[in-house]
Amino acid sequence: MTDQHPAGYSPRLHNHDLGPVPQKWTWYNILAFWMSDVHSVGGYVFAASLFALGLASWQVLIALLVGICIIQVIANL
């Protein structure tokens, strides 16, 4: 069994255990990762503060969706 290491890397610095694992991201993986970020204490506090300001539930939903879309675009430039 031979250890394959990328060109330009010392075999002392790279082996099978330390190398990155190939990933196959599906739509479910991306959605689950995104949802783990959206469902956070900061998101809940922000939503609660919008309710405390007197916004209706549909206005809070619109504000959250617009904010999430803006961050999604900025984060993926």
N, C-alpha and C positions, 0 to 999 in steps of 0.2 A: 504494500500500500504506500503510495507516494503522496506527500503533501503538496498540493498546488497552492502557490502564493502569487499574488499579482506582481506583474513586472515592476521593478523599481523598489520593492519592499523587501526588507531583510526577512529571511525565514524565522529569525528569532522574534520578530515583531508581529508576525501573522501566522495563525494556524487555524484549523477547522473550528476549534472552540471559540476563538476570538473574532472570527470573520462574521460579517453581517448575514443574517438569514434572509433568503429571497422571499419577498412578500407578494401575494396576489390579492390586491385590494378589490373587493366587489362593492356594489352600491350599498350593501348592508354594512360593511365595515366602515365606510366613509360616514354613513348616517349615524351609526353607533358612536363613532369618535366625535362627531359634531354634537350629538345629543349629550354626551358626557361633558362637553364644554358648556353647552347652553344651560343645562340643569345644574346650576351652581348657586351658592349662597348669594353671590353678587347679583345674579339675575333675579333671584327672588326678592332681594332687597329693593332692586330697581323697580320691579313690578309693583311691589307694595307701596313704594314712594309715589308712583304714578296714581295709584288708587287713593292715597292720602291727599294728593293734590286735587282730588275731585273728578278725575277722568272716569268716563264710563268704561265698562269692560271691553267694548269693541274698540275704543280709542287706545286703551292699553295694548290690546293685541296688535293694532296697526302700528303703534309706536315701537313695539318690540320687533315686529317683522321688518320694519324699515331699518331699524338699528342693526339687526342681524344681517340683513342684506348688504348694508354699507360696510360693515366689518368684514363680511365674506369677500367682497370685491377688493377691499384694501389689502387684506391678508394674502390674497392670491395674485397680486400684481407681478 
